Each structure stands twice: as C-alpha cells, then as structure tokens.
Amino acid sequence: MSQPRDLTALIDPKSIAVIGASNELYKFGGRPIRYMLEAPFNGPIYPINPREKEIQGLKAYADIREVGQPIDMAIVTVPAPAVVDVAQASAEAGVKSLVIFSSSFAEVGGEGAVWQEQLRQISVEHDMRICGPNCLGTLTPATWAIGTFSSMFDHGWPKPGGLTIMTQSGAVGAHILVQARELGLGIRTWVATGNEVDVDIADCIAFGATDPETKVITAYMEGCKNPDRLITALKMAREAEKPVICMKVGSSEVGAAAAATHTASLAGADAVFDAAFRQFGVVRVNSLEEMMDVGAAALVSPLPKGRRLGIVSVSGGAGVMASDEAENIGLEVPELPRVAQDAVKAAMPYAAARNPVDVTAMATNQFDLLREGLEAMLEHGDVDMTIVFLSAVGFSERIMTGMREIFPAIRSRYPDAIMSVSMLCNDDNRRFFESHGYLVNEEMNRGLMVMEALARIQEGFNRGREDDPLPQAADIRIPNGLLNEHGAALLLSKAGVAYPEMQVAKSVEEARAAVEALGGRAVMKILSADIQHKTDIGGVKLNVAPDGAAEAFQAIMAAAAEHAPSAKLDGVLVAPMVKPGVETIIGVQNDPVFGPTVMFGLGGVFVEVFKDVSFRIAPFGPKEAMRMIRELKSLPLLEGARGTEPVDLDALAMMLSRLSVFAANNAGRFESIDINPFVARADGGVALDAVIQPKG
C-alpha cells in the first residue's frame, strides 16, 4: 500500500518564507506575515518580493534562492501563471514544503490542469511536500506557524491543544476552526488541503495518527484520490487508538458533482465510503455541529466498554424520550439490578427505579435525592455510561448552589465514569460542569448521539486489536475475455463459492442424460457469455424432468436464436433443482475510488425494492464479514425467523471473506462479479448464478 509522507516541515516548520509578500496587511501576501508577527511565530520569516527592500519591518528578498538559510515552508501567493516557476525556484533553494494559496488549477481545467501536473512532478522530483494549490493553508497554534490568509484571527486566536483538523474545503475548514475556538477546544494543527496535488487528507490523518500531541482527528472530506493511502492512514489511526471523526459530503448526485468541481476529486459511491469508514473505525458525522460535539467529547472523556446506558432524570417524560432515542440509535437501556433499584427506593420510595431512574422535580429542592439516585446508578447499575437530565437548572443560582456540591463529589468518587448532563445553562455553569469531567449538551438527543459515537470509537479500537486473518486462497486469475456462466461458476467455486454440480449439454441427448444424472429434476439455462438476462428471452426452464429435457433444450436454443441472433451459443447449462433457503445476493464491483468492494444483501426479487445490502472493501477476514452480514435489516430471516431453520452464518462469512481475497488478488482484471441468487441455508448454501464481467 502507498505510504503517507512526512509532514513535519509543513506542520512544525522552524522557518517560513512568504513568496509574493506584501506590506498591505489585508492582502493574501500580507496577512500571514502580520499574523505571525502578532502571535508571534518563534522562527525566522523571509518575505520574498523583487519590488521591496523591506516588508512589515522584515528584510525582503528578490528571489527565494537569495535567502541562503534553511527554509522549512514557503507560502506562495503569486498569480497562477507564475506558480510553477516559483515552485521550481523553491525546490532549487532546498525548501522542504510549499503552501500554495493561488487558484485556477485543476479545479478549472485547461491550462490550470497542466500547471497542476507540473507542480506534481516538481514535488515528486524534489521530494518537496506541497499543500494545495487552491488551499487556505495551515496553522499550528503551539508555535504560531501560520500558513493561511484566512481572516479568522481578526476576531480571536485559537489555543493550542490536542485536536487536529483536516479539511479539503478552506472556507468550511475555517468555519470548523472558529467553532472549535468558540467551544474552547485546543488545536494541535489545522490543514486545508485544497486541490491535493501532493499532500492529501490521508497524509494529514497519518500525521495525526503518529503525532504524540494529537489526541483526536477530525476531517472534512469531499473526495479521495489515493484510497490505498487513506486506508493505510485509517489503519494507523486505529492502531494508535486515535479517534477519527469525519464528515464526508457528496452523497447526493448534485453534491458529488459539486465536489468534483470544487476539489477535482472523485466523490466515490457514498455507500462504499460509508462502509469503508465502518470497516476501519471512523465515526462518520452528518453535520459540523455533530463533528464538534463528538470531537470535544473524545478529547476529554474515557470511552465506554459497551452500549449499556443509565438514565437519571428530574422528569419522567424526559426519561421516556431518552429511552426511545437510545433504542433508535443502538444504545441499550437495561433494567437495573435489584440492588440498584432497592438503593433508589430506599432514598426515594416514590421514584421510578427500573431505568430510567426518575428522581422527580423534588431533587431540585432536596439535592441529596439526586445524589443518591446517581450513586445508586453508578455503584450498582451495571451500565457503561450515564446521562442526567436536569432541564433548565443551569439558569437557577439557587439550584446550582446544590449542584456545585453534588457533582464534584460524584466525580471524585467515580473518576472514570462516563457521564453526560443535559440541561439549559449559562456559560459559567457549563464550564463548571465541564471542568469536572462532565459532557454537557442542552439537547438530550445530542448528548445521546455523542455517547453512541464514543461507543463506536471504542468498538473500532477493539476491532483493530482482534485477530481476523485472511483465509488462505489459491492463486486464481480471471482470464481475459468473456466467460459464460459455467466458466464463471467453475472459477468462483475455486475461489470458495459453493455451486451445485453442473453439466453442459450441446444436444437433446446430452440434455436428457444430464437431467437424469443430476437427480431427475433440473433447471436448464442458455449458456452464452453474450446473454446476461436469460429469463427475459425465455432462456431458462425450471423443474425439467428427463422426458421434458429435449423439448426444453429445443425451446431454449430457439429463443436464444430469435432474441439474440448474434450471440455465441455454447449449449445449455443443466443444474439440479436445489432445496429452498434465504435468497441473497453477492456482488463485487470495482469502485472508482476503493477498487474491489464486496456487496452482500437480501436477494431475489426483493433486492431492487428494499436495497438491503452492505459493503466492505476487499480483502477482509471472516469476522469483518460477519459484521457485514449483521448490518442487514433482514438479518432475522437469516437467523431463522418464524420457526424457519437458521442459516449457517459462519460458513456464509467465510465464503464472503474468501471471495474478497479472490477479488483483491484480481484487482484490475474485472469490472464486476454477480452471484444472484445465493441460496443461504443451514448447510451453508449454494450459488445459482455466476457472472464475471472482465475489465474492458
């Protein structure tokens, strides 16, 4: 796999040049210098401008090659036609990294695309990292290395910390950075990658994975040009147990087209991106607000061991609301053990104690009731996390007097408890709760969403630790040229997909003999690589007996000759009628971003109606395949709904895993593989069709 590159010179530069530097403080060539002088940056700054001797009090140079000192990063603000020459001069001067603000490159096509390719070649030839072009740049608050022209510093400075922010959109990235600043979150680094001629979002995630100062990684993505690099980076982050929280846009047709125009990236099939994120432990969010909520929590909170939720509320109705939403998003609300319920009842005989625990509004007057309810939950509740609904008490200084006693004491007694407080409050009271390790959300469902995301993060880390080896696979290659169904079935059976015994009949005599040999009841299908939709032309006959084999053979061949006169006919495929099971569909597509991607779902006539399918990037082990299976809404059908015999899920998972290895080994040799239906049964099941579409 492609390995991410070293970004040290870009993230932690010790010296910075500004090419196109300006004395005008609000020009793109003036802002970075002004900001770094104000902050201040703790290294040398070299303005480059052939028309000036001094810029903002600093000595100016006519050419970057005249500086004569090591330069880690150069900021490029000149017009697009001059950028390639400037990049070449920077490479000759030994500059280690460039940040290119200039636009009008691949995002507009034409000559701009040519210039961008020249920049890529310079980057490769000189091993010089390039951020951009058409980017908003970089920021590292710990050193005040400011490689951006954004105006966000005009109204406040972010503080250093552990949150790394990566974004393909400059304006969205600036918005995220200001959000983080206003929430008081500390920033390790911020990078807006723009057109990604060299440095991309995967490089940035990999940096965060290996950087000791990064605690949480957030990313805004529009597309991906280097899937191998991205997968490598996500694996690195998972192994380092660094949470990755990503907002990936472009799920709609309009959004995907806009992403391609904006960043010159492939948006990719959204369902496949979604699967890749689940596969490698990324928390995908649907809004920037959600990204900041989860990121802020992941910075300060321990991670839950499981999904068991305790609810303590001053309102019975709020407890019901929380229970409903918890079930909706996949959290468990277990009934409390008897010892916990007894402890609640001892303090509050009138309270509901099963979980949710309703301490009623009395707890806002008798503060010990709230304390005892919380302690009963935390001491005996056998839950992984707890949410506390306090309504609007955060605006009552009388009630907050009691809260300031209760909650620090609870935290002192249970330092590792994961607790979220849902209440309306002023900023001072919010900061008070947060200073004692509580997650605070005004809206209860937001608090529950955050806790579910923390559970997903831990599940992703657990997945990274598990042993899930790929099955051994024979070296089977898809040949060039079209395969008929029999040839495809033979190939896939070697790859681990179960097929019934089949015979090829080229005459009525062979057809009758085949039906007799296969048990007396058979399915007969036209055999031709040129005919994919056999049923549509009358090319399939079911439940054929030996005495009907000749008639079926002749009818099939006649239908093929009539409806597909140019097709090459290889005879008729004869296979036994199989006992029923659950019809599923298995497919592999060569995704334009991630390559071979396996699909599994409910098959037969329902696949187009319900679209109940899941995806995984090939290759993957049987445990990942089992998770893939268990994502289906129709899972109960496989587990034996309404008294039916359950399917052998372990055998099904192993088959999907083996198919994924076969697909990965043949990446670039096929367009798609379709197995529809695969009849899943207690004995493992069999495939009833096989289509392999070769590359091209």
Salt bridges, closest charged atoms under 4 A:
ASP12 OD2 - ARG188 NH2 2.83
GLU24 OE2 - LYS27 NZ 3.74
GLU38 OE2 - ARG34 NH1 3.52
ASP63 OD2 - ARG65 NH2 2.93
ASP72 OD1 - LYS96 NZ 3.59
GLU92 OE1 - ARG65 NH1 2.64
GLU117 OE2 - ARG120 NH2 2.68
GLU125 OE2 - HIS126 NE2 3.95
ASP127 OD1 - ARG129 NH1 2.91
ASP154 OD1 - ARG34 NH2 3.18
GLU182 OE2 - ARG181 NE 2.99
ASP198 OD1 - ARG5 NH1 2.92
ASP198 OD2 - ARG129 NE 2.79
ASP200 OD2 - ARG229 NH1 3.12
ASP203 OD2 - ARG5 NH2 2.95
ASP203 OD2 - ARG229 NH1 3.37
ASP211 OD2 - ARG188 NE 2.67
GLU222 OE2 - HIS262 ND1 2.95
GLU241 OE2 - ARG465 NH2 2.64
ASP270 OD1 - ARG284 NH2 2.60
ASP274 OD2 - ARG278 NH1 2.71
ASP274 OD1 - ARG284 NH1 3.17
GLU289 OE2 - ARG446 NH1 3.34
ASP293 OD2 - ARG446 NE 2.89
GLU335 OE1 - ARG354 NH2 3.15
ASP342 OD1 - ARG338 NH1 3.92
ASP368 OD1 - ARG371 NE 3.55
GLU372 OE2 - ARG371 NH2 3.63
GLU375 OE1 - ARG371 NH1 3.18
GLU375 OE2 - ARG413 NH1 3.32
GLU379 OE1 - ARG413 NH2 3.72
ASP382 OD2 - ARG308 NH2 3.39
GLU397 OE1 - ARG404 NH2 3.25
ASP428 OD1 - ARG431 NH2 2.69
GLU434 OE2 - ARG430 NH1 3.47
GLU452 OE2 - ARG307 NH2 2.90
GLU452 OE1 - ARG456 NE 2.97
GLU459 OE2 - ARG307 NE 2.58
GLU466 OE2 - ARG627 NH2 2.66
ASP475 OD1 - ARG477 NE 3.09
GLU485 OE2 - LYS525 NZ 2.57
GLU485 OE1 - LYS534 NZ 3.23
GLU516 OE2 - ARG512 NE 3.50
GLU562 OE1 - HIS563 NE2 3.99
ASP570 OD1 - LYS568 NZ 2.58
GLU624 OE2 - ARG463 NH1 3.59
GLU624 OE2 - ARG616 NE 2.68
GLU624 OE1 - ARG627 NH2 2.79
GLU631 OE2 - ARG278 NE 2.92
GLU631 OE2 - ARG616 NH2 2.50
GLU639 OE2 - ARG630 NH1 2.96
ASP683 OD2 - LYS579 NZ 3.85
ASP683 OD2 - ARG681 NH2 3.02
ASP689 OD1 - LYS534 NZ 3.88
